[in-house]
């Protein structure tokens, strides 16, 4: 009998063999002149005998304290080289496990290792760069002087407007964000008249969330994390700088979406594919996307009457829609066969 975990593994393997994610990335670039940029936060628990500073030194990545008792997180700098980035996510988690063992301790990437403490997640930050205006780091200063761009608005040192803060630029190659007039994320907050706005993208992700929820939570214990008492999403929802929603739009620059559902044990290839496919389908078939309202208050409040997220693996299996994974014609046949 095939388990849900086996099914997810086979689905991911099939998509990878057919280069499905790369095909989606290519379609964004060729049809919409958009280059996806992905970042990730990974939360985890450490055994108490491990000093986080020692882990940080050996890992070479800042280890930040999270809300749970001995819970921490790391941020991996965003990148447009998404296939390589997926490998980096997996190798970084493996490296943390190796270091923890070396320090005679343990790391726990489970979504809810302790019933009375905060759950752990893997948050994906999603951004889009106008493919025609990508800038290399050695041209950033010139760009700041010549373009009325989002860099000038978001990446200047507040105490010194002429000083460029390179730390806010995204990607392993330190890519700049692009001209304000052509940047698809910076162009609009409201979504009115802008097919690429964060609101429209957030609606697209929410529209396909239940069809693909199994991808982000393939284990029964993952569903224990969905507890409103521990700042975890419980409904299909999106909102500005709102940690009670499933898809958050942070107020900070660069403009982006934060997908807040995935377990730290989620397959990163399948997760990123699912997020980008949801967005692409929203661009391809905008008339099919539900007009989901942005949440400004507490998404847990009953007044919003939101659609609840699955509460169990069985419910996620029942809602799962395999058709979602081959709706795009460029790899439709490869999934069906």
C-alpha positions in Angstrom: 0.0 0.0 0.0 1.3 3.4 -1.0 1.6 5.8 1.9 1.0 9.6 1.5 4.7 10.1 2.1 5.6 7.6 -0.7 3.1 9.4 -3.0 4.6 12.8 -2.3 8.1 11.4 -2.9 7.1 9.9 -6.3 5.3 13.0 -7.4 8.4 15.1 -6.6 10.6 12.6 -8.4 8.4 12.6 -11.4 8.3 16.4 -11.6 12.1 16.6 -11.2 12.7 14.1 -14.0 10.5 16.1 -16.3 12.1 19.4 -15.3 8.7 20.8 -14.3 9.9 23.5 -12.0 12.5 24.8 -14.6 9.7 24.8 -17.2 7.6 27.0 -14.9 10.5 29.4 -14.3 11.2 29.6 -18.1 7.5 30.3 -18.7 7.5 33.2 -16.2 10.6 34.6 -18.0 9.5 34.1 -21.6 5.7 34.9 -21.3 5.8 37.5 -18.5 9.4 38.8 -18.3 9.4 37.8 -14.7 12.2 36.0 -12.8 11.1 34.3 -9.6 13.3 35.0 -6.5 12.9 32.7 -3.5 14.1 33.0 0.1 13.5 30.7 3.0 13.4 30.7 6.8 13.8 27.3 8.6 12.7 26.9 12.2 13.9 24.1 14.4 14.5 23.0 18.0 17.9 22.3 19.5 18.7 20.1 22.5 19.6 22.3 25.5 23.2 21.2 25.6 23.9 23.0 22.3 25.0 26.6 22.5 23.4 28.4 19.5 26.4 30.7 19.1 28.6 27.6 18.7 26.2 26.2 16.1 26.2 29.6 14.3 30.0 29.7 14.2 30.3 26.2 12.8 27.4 26.7 10.4 28.5 30.1 9.1 24.9 31.3 9.2 23.2 33.5 11.8 21.1 31.5 14.2 18.2 33.5 15.6 16.1 32.8 18.6 12.5 31.9 18.0 9.5 32.0 20.4 9.6 28.4 21.5 11.8 27.1 24.4 15.2 26.4 22.7 13.6 27.0 19.2 15.7 28.8 16.6 15.6 29.8 12.9 18.0 30.5 10.1 17.5 32.6 7.0 19.0 31.7 3.7 19.6 34.7 1.4 17.1 34.8 -1.5 18.2 33.7 -4.9 17.0 33.6 -8.5 18.9 30.4 -9.1 16.1 28.3 -7.7 17.2 24.8 -8.6 20.6 25.4 -7.0 18.9 27.0 -4.0 16.8 23.9 -3.4 19.9 21.9 -3.0 21.2 24.6 -0.6 18.1 24.2 1.6 18.6 20.5 1.9 22.4 20.6 2.4 22.0 23.3 5.1 19.6 21.2 7.1 21.9 18.2 6.7 24.8 20.3 7.9 22.9 21.5 11.0 22.2 17.8 11.8 25.9 16.9 11.4 27.0 19.9 13.6 24.4 19.0 16.3 25.7 15.5 16.4 29.3 16.8 16.6 28.3 18.9 19.6 26.8 15.8 21.2 23.3 17.1 20.8 20.2 16.9 18.6 18.2 19.1 16.2 14.5 18.5 15.6 12.9 19.7 12.4 9.5 18.3 13.2 6.6 20.7 12.7 5.3 20.2 16.3 7.8 18.4 18.5 6.2 19.7 21.7 2.5 19.8 22.2 2.5 22.8 24.5 5.1 24.9 22.7 5.3 26.7 19.3 5.5 24.7 16.2 8.2 25.0 13.5 7.7 25.9 9.9 9.6 26.6 6.7 8.6 30.0 5.4 9.1 30.7 1.7 9.6 34.3 0.7 8.5 34.9 -2.9 9.5 37.8 -5.1 9.6 38.6 -8.8 12.2 40.6 -10.6 11.6 42.1 -14.1 13.9 39.9 -16.2 14.7 42.8 -18.5 16.2 45.0 -15.8 18.3 42.7 -13.7 21.5 44.5 -12.5 24.8 43.1 -11.3 26.3 44.4 -8.1 29.0 46.3 -9.9 26.3 48.5 -11.6 24.3 49.2 -8.5 25.8 52.6 -7.7 25.3 53.8 -11.3 21.8 52.5 -11.3 21.0 54.4 -8.1 22.2 57.6 -9.7 20.3 57.2 -12.9 17.1 55.3 -12.2 14.1 56.3 -10.1 14.1 52.8 -8.7 13.0 50.8 -5.7 16.6 50.4 -4.6 16.8 54.1 -3.9 13.6 53.9 -1.8 14.4 50.8 0.1 18.2 50.2 0.2 19.7 53.5 1.1 21.1 54.0 4.6 18.5 56.0 6.5 21.1 58.2 8.1 22.9 58.7 4.8 20.7 58.7 1.7 23.8 58.6 -0.5 25.1 55.4 1.0 23.9 52.2 -0.6 23.1 49.3 1.8 24.1 46.3 -0.2 22.8 43.9 2.5 19.2 44.4 1.3 19.9 43.1 -2.2 18.7 39.6 -2.9 20.3 36.5 -4.3 23.5 34.6 -4.2 24.8 36.9 -6.9 23.6 40.0 -5.1 21.0 40.9 -7.7 19.3 44.3 -7.4 15.6 44.7 -7.3 15.0 46.7 -10.6 13.5 50.0 -11.7 10.6 51.2 -9.7 8.6 51.8 -12.9 9.1 48.2 -14.1 9.3 46.2 -10.8 6.2 44.0 -10.7 6.1 43.9 -6.9 6.8 47.6 -6.2 4.3 48.8 -8.8 1.2 48.4 -6.7 0.0 47.4 -3.2 -3.7 47.5 -4.0 -3.8 45.2 -7.0 -6.1 47.6 -8.9 -5.1 47.7 -12.5 -2.0 45.7 -11.9 -2.1 42.0 -12.8 1.2 41.3 -11.0 0.4 42.9 -7.6 1.0 41.1 -4.4 -2.7 41.0 -3.7 -3.4 39.1 -7.0 -0.5 36.8 -6.4 -1.7 36.2 -2.8 -5.2 35.4 -4.1 -3.7 32.9 -6.6 -1.8 31.0 -3.9 -4.9 30.9 -1.7 -7.1 29.8 -4.5 -5.1 26.6 -5.0 -4.1 26.1 -1.4 -6.5 23.3 -0.5 -5.8 21.5 -3.8 -2.1 21.2 -2.9 -2.0 21.4 0.9 -0.8 17.8 1.2 2.5 18.9 -0.4 3.3 21.2 2.6 2.1 18.8 5.3 2.7 15.2 4.2 2.9 13.8 7.8 0.1 13.4 10.4 2.0 15.2 13.1 2.4 18.3 10.9 -1.2 19.2 11.5 -0.7 19.6 15.2 1.1 22.9 14.4 -2.0 24.5 13.1 -3.0 25.9 16.4 -4.1 29.6 16.7 -2.7 29.8 20.2 0.8 29.4 18.8 0.7 31.9 15.9 0.1 29.3 13.2 -2.3 29.8 10.3 -5.6 27.9 10.5 -7.5 29.4 7.5 -7.0 30.0 3.8 -6.0 33.7 4.1 -3.6 36.4 3.2 -2.9 39.9 4.6 -0.4 42.7 5.2 2.2 42.1 7.9 -0.2 39.7 9.6 1.2 36.6 11.3 -2.3 35.0 11.7 -2.7 34.4 8.0 -1.4 31.6 5.7 0.2 34.1 3.2 1.7 37.2 4.7 2.8 40.4 2.9 5.5 41.9 5.0 5.7 45.7 5.2 9.5 45.7 4.8 11.5 45.9 1.6 12.0 44.2 -0.8 8.3 43.7 -1.5 7.5 40.0 -1.3 5.1 37.3 -0.1 5.7 35.0 2.8 4.2 31.6 2.5 3.7 30.3 6.0 2.4 26.8 5.7 5.2 24.4 5.1 6.7 22.0 7.6 10.5 22.2 8.0 10.4 18.6 6.6 8.6 19.6 3.4 10.2 18.7 0.1 11.6 22.1 -1.0 11.4 21.2 -4.7 7.7 20.3 -4.5 6.9 23.3 -2.2 8.5 25.9 -4.5 7.0 24.2 -7.6 3.5 24.3 -5.9 3.8 28.0 -4.9 5.1 29.1 -8.3 2.6 27.0 -10.2 -0.3 28.6 -8.2 0.9 32.0 -9.1 1.5 31.1 -12.8 -2.0 29.6 -13.1 -3.4 32.8 -11.6 -1.7 34.8 -14.3 -2.7 32.4 -17.1 -6.4 32.0 -15.9 -7.2 35.1 -13.9 -11.0 34.7 -14.4 -10.8 31.4 -12.5 -9.3 32.9 -9.3 -11.6 33.5 -6.4 -11.7 37.1 -5.2 -10.4 36.4 -1.7 -10.4 39.4 0.6 -7.3 40.5 2.3 -7.4 40.1 6.1 -6.5 43.2 8.2 -7.4 41.8 11.6 -7.0 38.5 13.4 -7.6 35.7 10.8 -8.9 33.5 13.6 -11.9 35.7 14.2 -15.1 34.1 13.2 -16.4 37.3 11.6 -14.3 36.7 8.6 -15.9 33.3 7.9 -12.8 31.9 6.3 -12.3 28.5 4.8 -10.4 26.4 7.4 -7.2 24.6 6.5 -7.2 20.8 6.7 -7.0 19.5 10.3 -5.6 16.1 9.4 -3.7 14.1 6.9 -6.9 12.3 5.8 -8.6 15.6 5.1 -5.7 16.9 3.1 -5.7 13.7 1.1 -9.4 14.1 0.4 -8.9 17.6 -0.9 -5.8 16.9 -2.9 -6.2 17.6 -6.6 -3.6 15.9 -8.8 -4.8 17.9 -11.8 -3.3 21.0 -10.3 0.1 19.5 -11.1 -0.5 19.2 -14.8 -2.8 22.1 -15.6 0.0 23.8 -17.5 0.2 22.3 -21.0 4.0 22.4 -21.3 4.3 19.3 -19.0 0.7 18.0 -18.9 1.4 14.8 -20.7 4.5 13.9 -18.6 2.4 13.9 -15.4 -0.5 11.9 -16.8 1.6 9.1 -18.2 
